[in-house]
Amino acid sequence: MGEYSAEYAAWALLVALGTGLALLLLVVRRRVARRDAAGPPIPAPRSVGRRLSSRARDALFLVAVPIGVLQVGLLLLYPWATVVRELGRPALLAGLPVLAALGVGLIHVWRRGGLEWD
């Protein structure tokens, strides 16, 4: 029982420190923002407000989707792959929908030309 309470105490301390840091940063931001509000206005970057062309939007999409697919795949499949041999067939069957979703995403990007590097 003592080992569990020590583990929960460590998690509680971590959550308390994270919450405290977030609140501290919010308070500091508000105080700094009030002081800077009286200063000269900051000019906006030139690209603000311009719409992307359909070609640029497609290119952005075709770069963002493979990165997202890779990140989600690594996030979900790495822990699964470490225990699938121990857990056997049920674990293998539980991972197949994730693999299928990643495969569909990869095929979609491939058909749209997102894997071509010309």
ROPATI-889994 format. One record per residue: residue number from 1; residue in one letter; chain; x, y, z of N, C-alpha, C in turn. Coordinates in steps of 0.02 Angstrom, whole numbers, plus 50000, padded with zeros to 5 digits. Atoms other than C-alpha are relative to their C-alpha. Example, Ala and Ser with C-alpha at 12.3 -4.5 7.8 and 13.67 -1.06 7.14 Angstrom:
<k: 1 | r: A | c: A | n_xx: 50045 | n_yy: 49941 | n_zz: 50000 | ca_xx: 50615 | ca_yy: 49775 | ca_zz: 50390 | c_xx: 50045 | c_yy: 50060 | c_zz: 50000>;
<k: 2 | r: S | c: A | n_xx: 49958 | n_yy: 49941 | n_zz: 49997 | ca_xx: 50684 | ca_yy: 49947 | ca_zz: 50357 | c_xx: 49961 | c_yy: 50055 | c_zz: 50037>;
***
This chain:
<k: 1 | r: M | c: A | n_xx: 50041 | n_yy: 49940 | n_zz: 50000 | ca_xx: 50000 | ca_yy: 50000 | ca_zz: 50000 | c_xx: 50043 | c_yy: 50063 | c_zz: 50000>;
<k: 2 | r: G | c: A | n_xx: 49956 | n_yy: 49942 | n_zz: 49995 | ca_xx: 50144 | ca_yy: 50119 | ca_zz: 50040 | c_xx: 50031 | c_yy: 50019 | c_zz: 49934>;
<k: 3 | r: E | c: A | n_xx: 49968 | n_yy: 49984 | n_zz: 50064 | ca_xx: 50222 | ca_yy: 50103 | ca_zz: 49868 | c_xx: 49951 | c_yy: 50036 | c_zz: 49953>;
<k: 4 | r: Y | c: A | n_xx: 50050 | n_yy: 49967 | n_zz: 50042 | ca_xx: 50058 | ca_yy: 50153 | ca_zz: 49783 | c_xx: 49990 | c_yy: 50073 | c_zz: 50022>;
<k: 5 | r: S | c: A | n_xx: 50011 | n_yy: 49932 | n_zz: 49977 | ca_xx: 50036 | ca_yy: 50306 | ca_zz: 49892 | c_xx: 50059 | c_yy: 50045 | c_zz: 49982>;
<k: 6 | r: A | c: A | n_xx: 49941 | n_yy: 49961 | n_zz: 50021 | ca_xx: 50215 | ca_yy: 50362 | ca_zz: 49853 | c_xx: 49996 | c_yy: 50017 | c_zz: 49926>;
<k: 7 | r: E | c: A | n_xx: 50007 | n_yy: 49987 | n_zz: 50072 | ca_xx: 50180 | ca_yy: 50344 | ca_zz: 49667 | c_xx: 49947 | c_yy: 50053 | c_zz: 49987>;
<k: 8 | r: Y | c: A | n_xx: 50052 | n_yy: 49950 | n_zz: 50008 | ca_xx: 50018 | ca_yy: 50442 | ca_zz: 49680 | c_xx: 50023 | c_yy: 50068 | c_zz: 50025>;
<k: 9 | r: A | c: A | n_xx: 49974 | n_yy: 49937 | n_zz: 49975 | ca_xx: 50107 | ca_yy: 50575 | ca_zz: 49783 | c_xx: 50046 | c_yy: 50032 | c_zz: 49949>;
<k: 10 | r: A | c: A | n_xx: 49956 | n_yy: 49973 | n_zz: 50051 | ca_xx: 50237 | ca_yy: 50594 | ca_zz: 49646 | c_xx: 49958 | c_yy: 50030 | c_zz: 49942>;
<k: 11 | r: W | c: A | n_xx: 50044 | n_yy: 49974 | n_zz: 50053 | ca_xx: 50099 | ca_yy: 50615 | ca_zz: 49515 | c_xx: 49964 | c_yy: 50063 | c_zz: 50022>;
<k: 12 | r: A | c: A | n_xx: 50035 | n_yy: 49940 | n_zz: 49974 | ca_xx: 50005 | ca_yy: 50738 | ca_zz: 49625 | c_xx: 50048 | c_yy: 50059 | c_zz: 50002>;
<k: 13 | r: L | c: A | n_xx: 49950 | n_yy: 49946 | n_zz: 49999 | ca_xx: 50165 | ca_yy: 50840 | ca_zz: 49647 | c_xx: 50013 | c_yy: 50025 | c_zz: 49929>;
<k: 14 | r: L | c: A | n_xx: 49989 | n_yy: 49980 | n_zz: 50069 | ca_xx: 50194 | ca_yy: 50839 | ca_zz: 49459 | c_xx: 49942 | c_yy: 50042 | c_zz: 49973>;
<k: 15 | r: V | c: A | n_xx: 50059 | n_yy: 49962 | n_zz: 50022 | ca_xx: 50016 | ca_yy: 50898 | ca_zz: 49424 | c_xx: 49998 | c_yy: 50068 | c_zz: 50033>;
<k: 16 | r: A | c: A | n_xx: 50001 | n_yy: 49937 | n_zz: 49963 | ca_xx: 50028 | ca_yy: 51032 | ca_zz: 49558 | c_xx: 50053 | c_yy: 50048 | c_zz: 49972>;
<k: 17 | r: L | c: A | n_xx: 49948 | n_yy: 49957 | n_zz: 50028 | ca_xx: 50193 | ca_yy: 51097 | ca_zz: 49489 | c_xx: 49982 | c_yy: 50025 | c_zz: 49930>;
<k: 18 | r: G | c: A | n_xx: 50021 | n_yy: 49979 | n_zz: 50067 | ca_xx: 50126 | ca_yy: 51100 | ca_zz: 49310 | c_xx: 49945 | c_yy: 50052 | c_zz: 50002>;
<k: 19 | r: T | c: A | n_xx: 50054 | n_yy: 49952 | n_zz: 49993 | ca_xx: 49968 | ca_yy: 51190 | ca_zz: 49363 | c_xx: 50026 | c_yy: 50067 | c_zz: 50026>;
<k: 20 | r: G | c: A | n_xx: 49971 | n_yy: 49939 | n_zz: 49972 | ca_xx: 50066 | ca_yy: 51314 | ca_zz: 49467 | c_xx: 50040 | c_yy: 50039 | c_zz: 49948>;
<k: 21 | r: L | c: A | n_xx: 49961 | n_yy: 49967 | n_zz: 50051 | ca_xx: 50184 | ca_yy: 51351 | ca_zz: 49324 | c_xx: 49955 | c_yy: 50033 | c_zz: 49947>;
<k: 22 | r: A | c: A | n_xx: 50047 | n_yy: 49973 | n_zz: 50049 | ca_xx: 50039 | ca_yy: 51376 | ca_zz: 49202 | c_xx: 49966 | c_yy: 50063 | c_zz: 50027>;
<k: 23 | r: L | c: A | n_xx: 50032 | n_yy: 49941 | n_zz: 49970 | ca_xx: 49953 | ca_yy: 51497 | ca_zz: 49322 | c_xx: 50049 | c_yy: 50057 | c_zz: 50006>;
<k: 24 | r: L | c: A | n_xx: 49949 | n_yy: 49948 | n_zz: 49996 | ca_xx: 50115 | ca_yy: 51591 | ca_zz: 49352 | c_xx: 50013 | c_yy: 50033 | c_zz: 49933>;
<k: 25 | r: L | c: A | n_xx: 49988 | n_yy: 49972 | n_zz: 50067 | ca_xx: 50143 | ca_yy: 51613 | ca_zz: 49166 | c_xx: 49941 | c_yy: 50042 | c_zz: 49977>;
<k: 26 | r: L | c: A | n_xx: 50058 | n_yy: 49959 | n_zz: 50018 | ca_xx: 49964 | ca_yy: 51676 | ca_zz: 49142 | c_xx: 50001 | c_yy: 50067 | c_zz: 50036>;
<k: 27 | r: V | c: A | n_xx: 49998 | n_yy: 49937 | n_zz: 49962 | ca_xx: 49985 | ca_yy: 51806 | ca_zz: 49280 | c_xx: 50055 | c_yy: 50045 | c_zz: 49972>;
<k: 28 | r: V | c: A | n_xx: 49945 | n_yy: 49959 | n_zz: 50027 | ca_xx: 50153 | ca_yy: 51865 | ca_zz: 49211 | c_xx: 49981 | c_yy: 50028 | c_zz: 49932>;
<k: 29 | r: R | c: A | n_xx: 50020 | n_yy: 49975 | n_zz: 50066 | ca_xx: 50082 | ca_yy: 51877 | ca_zz: 49035 | c_xx: 49951 | c_yy: 50058 | c_zz: 50005>;
<k: 30 | r: R | c: A | n_xx: 50049 | n_yy: 49945 | n_zz: 49992 | ca_xx: 49937 | ca_yy: 51985 | ca_zz: 49093 | c_xx: 50033 | c_yy: 50064 | c_zz: 50024>;
<k: 31 | r: R | c: A | n_xx: 49966 | n_yy: 49941 | n_zz: 49974 | ca_xx: 50050 | ca_yy: 52102 | ca_zz: 49189 | c_xx: 50045 | c_yy: 50032 | c_zz: 49947>;
<k: 32 | r: V | c: A | n_xx: 49956 | n_yy: 49974 | n_zz: 50052 | ca_xx: 50174 | ca_yy: 52120 | ca_zz: 49046 | c_xx: 49957 | c_yy: 50030 | c_zz: 49944>;
<k: 33 | r: A | c: A | n_xx: 50043 | n_yy: 49975 | n_zz: 50053 | ca_xx: 50033 | ca_yy: 52144 | ca_zz: 48919 | c_xx: 49970 | c_yy: 50068 | c_zz: 50018>;
<k: 34 | r: R | c: A | n_xx: 50028 | n_yy: 49935 | n_zz: 49980 | ca_xx: 49959 | ca_yy: 52288 | ca_zz: 49020 | c_xx: 50052 | c_yy: 50055 | c_zz: 49991>;
<k: 35 | r: R | c: A | n_xx: 49948 | n_yy: 49949 | n_zz: 50007 | ca_xx: 50125 | ca_yy: 52380 | ca_zz: 49021 | c_xx: 50015 | c_yy: 50015 | c_zz: 49926>;
<k: 36 | r: D | c: A | n_xx: 49983 | n_yy: 49990 | n_zz: 50070 | ca_xx: 50157 | ca_yy: 52354 | ca_zz: 48835 | c_xx: 49942 | c_yy: 50030 | c_zz: 49961>;
<k: 37 | r: A | c: A | n_xx: 50058 | n_yy: 49976 | n_zz: 50036 | ca_xx: 49980 | ca_yy: 52407 | ca_zz: 48785 | c_xx: 50006 | c_yy: 50075 | c_zz: 49985>;
<k: 38 | r: A | c: A | n_xx: 49993 | n_yy: 49928 | n_zz: 50010 | ca_xx: 50028 | ca_yy: 52591 | ca_zz: 48803 | c_xx: 50054 | c_yy: 50018 | c_zz: 49949>;
<k: 39 | r: G | c: A | n_xx: 49945 | n_yy: 49987 | n_zz: 50047 | ca_xx: 50178 | ca_yy: 52573 | ca_zz: 48685 | c_xx: 49975 | c_yy: 50008 | c_zz: 49929>;
<k: 40 | r: P | c: A | n_xx: 50019 | n_yy: 49992 | n_zz: 50070 | ca_xx: 50181 | ca_yy: 52600 | ca_zz: 48498 | c_xx: 49973 | c_yy: 49935 | c_zz: 49972>;
<k: 41 | r: P | c: A | n_xx: 50027 | n_yy: 50062 | n_zz: 50029 | ca_xx: 50081 | ca_yy: 52477 | ca_zz: 48392 | c_xx: 50053 | c_yy: 49962 | c_zz: 49961>;
<k: 42 | r: I | c: A | n_xx: 49952 | n_yy: 50042 | n_zz: 50035 | ca_xx: 50177 | ca_yy: 52332 | ca_zz: 48320 | c_xx: 49972 | c_yy: 49986 | c_zz: 49930>;
<k: 43 | r: P | c: A | n_xx: 50025 | n_yy: 50012 | n_zz: 50068 | ca_xx: 50163 | ca_yy: 52320 | ca_zz: 48130 | c_xx: 49989 | c_yy: 49925 | c_zz: 49987>;
<k: 44 | r: A | c: A | n_xx: 50016 | n_yy: 50070 | n_zz: 50016 | ca_xx: 50084 | ca_yy: 52160 | ca_zz: 48066 | c_xx: 50045 | c_yy: 49976 | c_zz: 49943>;
<k: 45 | r: P | c: A | n_xx: 49961 | n_yy: 50027 | n_zz: 50056 | ca_xx: 50184 | ca_yy: 52046 | ca_zz: 47951 | c_xx: 49962 | c_yy: 50010 | c_zz: 49934>;
<k: 46 | r: R | c: A | n_xx: 50031 | n_yy: 49986 | n_zz: 50065 | ca_xx: 50151 | ca_yy: 52073 | ca_zz: 47767 | c_xx: 49953 | c_yy: 49944 | c_zz: 49977>;
<k: 47 | r: S | c: A | n_xx: 50040 | n_yy: 50055 | n_zz: 50026 | ca_xx: 50076 | ca_yy: 51901 | ca_zz: 47737 | c_xx: 49934 | c_yy: 49991 | c_zz: 50037>;
<k: 48 | r: V | c: A | n_xx: 50062 | n_yy: 50007 | n_zz: 49963 | ca_xx: 49937 | ca_yy: 51922 | ca_zz: 47864 | c_xx: 49941 | c_yy: 50024 | c_zz: 49957>;
<k: 49 | r: G | c: A | n_xx: 50059 | n_yy: 49980 | n_zz: 50037 | ca_xx: 49768 | ca_yy: 51924 | ca_zz: 47779 | c_xx: 49999 | c_yy: 49975 | c_zz: 49928>;
<k: 50 | r: R | c: A | n_xx: 49999 | n_yy: 50026 | n_zz: 50068 | ca_xx: 49826 | ca_yy: 51852 | ca_zz: 47614 | c_xx: 49976 | c_yy: 49928 | c_zz: 50000>;
<k: 51 | r: R | c: A | n_xx: 50024 | n_yy: 50069 | n_zz: 50006 | ca_xx: 49737 | ca_yy: 51696 | ca_zz: 47560 | c_xx: 50050 | c_yy: 49958 | c_zz: 49960>;
<k: 52 | r: L | c: A | n_xx: 49957 | n_yy: 50046 | n_zz: 50037 | ca_xx: 49835 | ca_yy: 51546 | ca_zz: 47503 | c_xx: 49966 | c_yy: 49981 | c_zz: 49935>;
<k: 53 | r: S | c: A | n_xx: 50028 | n_yy: 50025 | n_zz: 50062 | ca_xx: 49812 | ca_yy: 51494 | ca_zz: 47323 | c_xx: 49981 | c_yy: 49927 | c_zz: 50009>;
<k: 54 | r: S | c: A | n_xx: 50021 | n_yy: 50070 | n_zz: 49994 | ca_xx: 49732 | ca_yy: 51325 | ca_zz: 47293 | c_xx: 50060 | c_yy: 49954 | c_zz: 49994>;
<k: 55 | r: R | c: A | n_xx: 49940 | n_yy: 50042 | n_zz: 50008 | ca_xx: 49901 | ca_yy: 51256 | ca_zz: 47238 | c_xx: 50041 | c_yy: 50000 | c_zz: 50065>;
<k: 56 | r: A | c: A | n_xx: 49963 | n_yy: 49996 | n_zz: 49938 | ca_xx: 49987 | ca_yy: 51319 | ca_zz: 47396 | c_xx: 49963 | c_yy: 49963 | c_zz: 50056>;
<k: 57 | r: R | c: A | n_xx: 50040 | n_yy: 50035 | n_zz: 49949 | ca_xx: 49845 | ca_yy: 51251 | ca_zz: 47503 | c_xx: 50007 | c_yy: 49925 | c_zz: 49991>;
<k: 58 | r: D | c: A | n_xx: 49991 | n_yy: 50071 | n_zz: 50012 | ca_xx: 49860 | ca_yy: 51081 | ca_zz: 47419 | c_xx: 50070 | c_yy: 49977 | c_zz: 50020>;
<k: 59 | r: A | c: A | n_xx: 49931 | n_yy: 50018 | n_zz: 49982 | ca_xx: 50049 | ca_yy: 51081 | ca_zz: 47443 | c_xx: 50007 | c_yy: 49997 | c_zz: 50076>;
<k: 60 | r: L | c: A | n_xx: 49998 | n_yy: 50000 | n_zz: 49927 | ca_xx: 50028 | ca_yy: 51125 | ca_zz: 47627 | c_xx: 49965 | c_yy: 49937 | c_zz: 50026>;
<k: 61 | r: F | c: A | n_xx: 50037 | n_yy: 50059 | n_zz: 49980 | ca_xx: 49900 | ca_yy: 50986 | ca_zz: 47645 | c_xx: 50041 | c_yy: 49937 | c_zz: 49989>;
<k: 62 | r: L | c: A | n_xx: 49962 | n_yy: 50059 | n_zz: 50017 | ca_xx: 50013 | ca_yy: 50860 | ca_zz: 47560 | c_xx: 50064 | c_yy: 49993 | c_zz: 50041>;
<k: 63 | r: V | c: A | n_xx: 49944 | n_yy: 50005 | n_zz: 49954 | ca_xx: 50155 | ca_yy: 50901 | ca_zz: 47679 | c_xx: 49976 | c_yy: 49985 | c_zz: 50070>;
<k: 64 | r: A | c: A | n_xx: 50024 | n_yy: 50008 | n_zz: 49932 | ca_xx: 50051 | ca_yy: 50908 | ca_zz: 47837 | c_xx: 49971 | c_yy: 49931 | c_zz: 50013>;
<k: 65 | r: V | c: A | n_xx: 50032 | n_yy: 50066 | n_zz: 49989 | ca_xx: 49957 | ca_yy: 50744 | ca_zz: 47813 | c_xx: 50051 | c_yy: 49945 | c_zz: 50012>;
<k: 66 | r: P | c: A | n_xx: 49952 | n_yy: 50053 | n_zz: 49985 | ca_xx: 50109 | ca_yy: 50630 | ca_zz: 47800 | c_xx: 50034 | c_yy: 50009 | c_zz: 50067>;
<k: 67 | r: I | c: A | n_xx: 49969 | n_yy: 49988 | n_zz: 49934 | ca_xx: 50187 | ca_yy: 50712 | ca_zz: 47952 | c_xx: 49952 | c_yy: 49979 | c_zz: 50055>;
<k: 68 | r: G | c: A | n_xx: 50049 | n_yy: 50020 | n_zz: 49950 | ca_xx: 50026 | ca_yy: 50689 | ca_zz: 48050 | c_xx: 49991 | c_yy: 49925 | c_zz: 50003>;
<k: 69 | r: V | c: A | n_xx: 50007 | n_yy: 50073 | n_zz: 50002 | ca_xx: 50009 | ca_yy: 50508 | ca_zz: 47993 | c_xx: 50059 | c_yy: 49967 | c_zz: 50035>;
<k: 70 | r: L | c: A | n_xx: 49940 | n_yy: 50029 | n_zz: 49969 | ca_xx: 50187 | ca_yy: 50471 | ca_zz: 48046 | c_xx: 49999 | c_yy: 50010 | c_zz: 50075>;
<k: 71 | r: Q | c: A | n_xx: 50001 | n_yy: 49987 | n_zz: 49928 | ca_xx: 50167 | ca_yy: 50553 | ca_zz: 48216 | c_xx: 49948 | c_yy: 49958 | c_zz: 50035>;
<k: 72 | r: V | c: A | n_xx: 50052 | n_yy: 50041 | n_zz: 49969 | ca_xx: 50004 | ca_yy: 50465 | ca_zz: 48255 | c_xx: 50020 | c_yy: 49927 | c_zz: 49999>;
<k: 73 | r: G | c: A | n_xx: 49978 | n_yy: 50069 | n_zz: 50004 | ca_xx: 50076 | ca_yy: 50301 | ca_zz: 48195 | c_xx: 50052 | c_yy: 49983 | c_zz: 50052>;
<k: 74 | r: L | c: A | n_xx: 49949 | n_yy: 50013 | n_zz: 49949 | ca_xx: 50228 | ca_yy: 50315 | ca_zz: 48307 | c_xx: 49971 | c_yy: 50004 | c_zz: 50070>;
<k: 75 | r: L | c: A | n_xx: 50030 | n_yy: 49992 | n_zz: 49934 | ca_xx: 50125 | ca_yy: 50374 | ca_zz: 48454 | c_xx: 49959 | c_yy: 49939 | c_zz: 50019>;
<k: 76 | r: L | c: A | n_xx: 50044 | n_yy: 50056 | n_zz: 49984 | ca_xx: 50002 | ca_yy: 50229 | ca_zz: 48443 | c_xx: 50033 | c_yy: 49932 | c_zz: 49992>;
<k: 77 | r: L | c: A | n_xx: 49974 | n_yy: 50066 | n_zz: 50015 | ca_xx: 50106 | ca_yy: 50087 | ca_zz: 48372 | c_xx: 50061 | c_yy: 49981 | c_zz: 50040>;
<k: 78 | r: Y | c: A | n_xx: 49940 | n_yy: 50019 | n_zz: 49962 | ca_xx: 50266 | ca_yy: 50096 | ca_zz: 48473 | c_xx: 49984 | c_yy: 49963 | c_zz: 50064>;
<k: 79 | r: P | c: A | n_xx: 50016 | n_yy: 50039 | n_zz: 49940 | ca_xx: 50190 | ca_yy: 50046 | ca_zz: 48640 | c_xx: 49966 | c_yy: 49933 | c_zz: 49984>;
<k: 80 | r: W | c: A | n_xx: 50034 | n_yy: 50062 | n_zz: 50021 | ca_xx: 50082 | ca_yy: 49916 | ca_zz: 48551 | c_xx: 50051 | c_yy: 49949 | c_zz: 49977>;
<k: 81 | r: A | c: A | n_xx: 49950 | n_yy: 50046 | n_zz: 50027 | ca_xx: 50232 | ca_yy: 49841 | ca_zz: 48463 | c_xx: 50044 | c_yy: 49970 | c_zz: 50054>;
<k: 82 | r: T | c: A | n_xx: 49958 | n_yy: 50027 | n_zz: 49947 | ca_xx: 50327 | ca_yy: 49819 | ca_zz: 48625 | c_xx: 49967 | c_yy: 49944 | c_zz: 50039>;
<k: 83 | r: V | c: A | n_xx: 50034 | n_yy: 50052 | n_zz: 49961 | ca_xx: 50194 | ca_yy: 49706 | ca_zz: 48702 | c_xx: 49960 | c_yy: 49951 | c_zz: 49958>;
<k: 84 | r: V | c: A | n_xx: 50043 | n_yy: 50042 | n_zz: 50042 | ca_xx: 50109 | ca_yy: 49622 | ca_zz: 48553 | c_xx: 50023 | c_yy: 49927 | c_zz: 50003>;
<k: 85 | r: R | c: A | n_xx: 49976 | n_yy: 50069 | n_zz: 49997 | ca_xx: 50220 | ca_yy: 49467 | ca_zz: 48564 | c_xx: 49980 | c_yy: 49966 | c_zz: 50065>;
<k: 86 | r: E | c: A | n_xx: 50019 | n_yy: 50028 | n_zz: 49935 | ca_xx: 50182 | ca_yy: 49443 | ca_zz: 48748 | c_xx: 49924 | c_yy: 49986 | c_zz: 50005>;
<k: 87 | r: L | c: A | n_xx: 50073 | n_yy: 50006 | n_zz: 49993 | ca_xx: 49994 | ca_yy: 49468 | ca_zz: 48731 | c_xx: 49968 | c_yy: 49955 | c_zz: 49948>;
<k: 88 | r: G | c: A | n_xx: 50024 | n_yy: 50047 | n_zz: 50050 | ca_xx: 49972 | ca_yy: 49364 | ca_zz: 48574 | c_xx: 49949 | c_yy: 50027 | c_zz: 49952>;
<k: 89 | r: R | c: A | n_xx: 50048 | n_yy: 49985 | n_zz: 50053 | ca_xx: 49829 | ca_yy: 49361 | ca_zz: 48450 | c_xx: 49952 | c_yy: 50056 | c_zz: 50017>;
<k: 90 | r: P | c: A | n_xx: 50047 | n_yy: 49944 | n_zz: 49986 | ca_xx: 49707 | ca_yy: 49478 | ca_zz: 48543 | c_xx: 50033 | c_yy: 50068 | c_zz: 49991>;
<k: 91 | r: A | c: A | n_xx: 49965 | n_yy: 49936 | n_zz: 50009 | ca_xx: 49838 | ca_yy: 49616 | ca_zz: 48544 | c_xx: 50012 | c_yy: 50014 | c_zz: 49926>;
<k: 92 | r: L | c: A | n_xx: 49990 | n_yy: 49991 | n_zz: 50072 | ca_xx: 49875 | ca_yy: 49587 | ca_zz: 48361 | c_xx: 49936 | c_yy: 50023 | c_zz: 49966>;
<k: 93 | r: L | c: A | n_xx: 50064 | n_yy: 49981 | n_zz: 50029 | ca_xx: 49691 | ca_yy: 49599 | ca_zz: 48317 | c_xx: 49979 | c_yy: 50071 | c_zz: 50022>;
<k: 94 | r: A | c: A | n_xx: 50017 | n_yy: 49933 | n_zz: 49976 | ca_xx: 49672 | ca_yy: 49757 | ca_zz: 48424 | c_xx: 50040 | c_yy: 50054 | c_zz: 49962>;
<k: 95 | r: G | c: A | n_xx: 49959 | n_yy: 49951 | n_zz: 50037 | ca_xx: 49811 | ca_yy: 49843 | ca_zz: 48325 | c_xx: 49984 | c_yy: 50006 | c_zz: 49927>;
<k: 96 | r: L | c: A | n_xx: 50014 | n_yy: 49999 | n_zz: 50072 | ca_xx: 49745 | ca_yy: 49802 | ca_zz: 48153 | c_xx: 49958 | c_yy: 50060 | c_zz: 49977>;
<k: 97 | r: P | c: A | n_xx: 50036 | n_yy: 49940 | n_zz: 50023 | ca_xx: 49617 | ca_yy: 49946 | ca_zz: 48145 | c_xx: 50045 | c_yy: 50062 | c_zz: 49996>;
<k: 98 | r: V | c: A | n_xx: 49953 | n_yy: 49943 | n_zz: 50002 | ca_xx: 49756 | ca_yy: 50071 | ca_zz: 48184 | c_xx: 50044 | c_yy: 49994 | c_zz: 49938>;
<k: 99 | r: L | c: A | n_xx: 49960 | n_yy: 50010 | n_zz: 50059 | ca_xx: 49866 | ca_yy: 49996 | ca_zz: 48050 | c_xx: 49960 | c_yy: 50013 | c_zz: 49936>;
<k: 100 | r: A | c: A | n_xx: 50042 | n_yy: 49988 | n_zz: 50059 | ca_xx: 49721 | ca_yy: 50000 | ca_zz: 47927 | c_xx: 49988 | c_yy: 50074 | c_zz: 49989>;
<k: 101 | r: A | c: A | n_xx: 50010 | n_yy: 49927 | n_zz: 50007 | ca_xx: 49686 | ca_yy: 50184 | ca_zz: 47963 | c_xx: 50062 | c_yy: 50035 | c_zz: 49975>;
<k: 102 | r: L | c: A | n_xx: 49937 | n_yy: 49971 | n_zz: 50024 | ca_xx: 49869 | ca_yy: 50227 | ca_zz: 47939 | c_xx: 50012 | c_yy: 49983 | c_zz: 49926>;
<k: 103 | r: G | c: A | n_xx: 49993 | n_yy: 50020 | n_zz: 50070 | ca_xx: 49871 | ca_yy: 50129 | ca_zz: 47776 | c_xx: 49955 | c_yy: 50039 | c_zz: 49954>;
<k: 104 | r: V | c: A | n_xx: 50047 | n_yy: 49960 | n_zz: 50040 | ca_xx: 49717 | ca_yy: 50220 | ca_zz: 47711 | c_xx: 50026 | c_yy: 50071 | c_zz: 49992>;
<k: 105 | r: G | c: A | n_xx: 49971 | n_yy: 49933 | n_zz: 50004 | ca_xx: 49799 | ca_yy: 50387 | ca_zz: 47753 | c_xx: 50059 | c_yy: 50003 | c_zz: 49953>;
<k: 106 | r: L | c: A | n_xx: 49942 | n_yy: 50002 | n_zz: 50045 | ca_xx: 49959 | ca_yy: 50337 | ca_zz: 47664 | c_xx: 49979 | c_yy: 49993 | c_zz: 49927>;
<k: 107 | r: I | c: A | n_xx: 50025 | n_yy: 50008 | n_zz: 50069 | ca_xx: 49864 | ca_yy: 50280 | ca_zz: 47509 | c_xx: 49969 | c_yy: 50065 | c_zz: 49975>;
<k: 108 | r: H | c: A | n_xx: 50030 | n_yy: 49936 | n_zz: 50020 | ca_xx: 49767 | ca_yy: 50444 | ca_zz: 47507 | c_xx: 50053 | c_yy: 50050 | c_zz: 49981>;
<k: 109 | r: V | c: A | n_xx: 49946 | n_yy: 49952 | n_zz: 50015 | ca_xx: 49926 | ca_yy: 50548 | ca_zz: 47513 | c_xx: 50037 | c_yy: 49978 | c_zz: 49937>;
<k: 110 | r: W | c: A | n_xx: 49965 | n_yy: 50026 | n_zz: 50058 | ca_xx: 50008 | ca_yy: 50436 | ca_zz: 47383 | c_xx: 49961 | c_yy: 50017 | c_zz: 49936>;
<k: 111 | r: R | c: A | n_xx: 50041 | n_yy: 49985 | n_zz: 50059 | ca_xx: 49862 | ca_yy: 50458 | ca_zz: 47261 | c_xx: 49998 | c_yy: 50075 | c_zz: 49984>;
<k: 112 | r: R | c: A | n_xx: 50001 | n_yy: 49928 | n_zz: 50011 | ca_xx: 49863 | ca_yy: 50647 | ca_zz: 47286 | c_xx: 50068 | c_yy: 50027 | c_zz: 49977>;
<k: 113 | r: G | c: A | n_xx: 49934 | n_yy: 49980 | n_zz: 50023 | ca_xx: 50048 | ca_yy: 50652 | ca_zz: 47240 | c_xx: 50044 | c_yy: 50029 | c_zz: 50055>;
<k: 114 | r: G | c: A | n_xx: 49962 | n_yy: 49972 | n_zz: 49945 | ca_xx: 50113 | ca_yy: 50696 | ca_zz: 47412 | c_xx: 50066 | c_yy: 49966 | c_zz: 50013>;
<k: 115 | r: L | c: A | n_xx: 49937 | n_yy: 50035 | n_zz: 49991 | ca_xx: 50254 | ca_yy: 50570 | ca_zz: 47403 | c_xx: 50049 | c_yy: 50011 | c_zz: 49942>;
<k: 116 | r: E | c: A | n_xx: 49957 | n_yy: 49984 | n_zz: 50056 | ca_xx: 50329 | ca_yy: 50640 | ca_zz: 47242 | c_xx: 50044 | c_yy: 50059 | c_zz: 50018>;
<k: 117 | r: W | c: A | n_xx: 49953 | n_yy: 49948 | n_zz: 49979 | ca_xx: 50484 | ca_yy: 50747 | ca_zz: 47267 | c_xx: 50029 | c_yy: 50039 | c_zz: 49941>;
<k: 118 | r: D | c: A | n_xx: 49972 | n_yy: 49961 | n_zz: 50056 | ca_xx: 50500 | ca_yy: 50844 | ca_zz: 47103 | c_xx: 50001 | c_yy: 50073 | c_zz: 50014>;
***
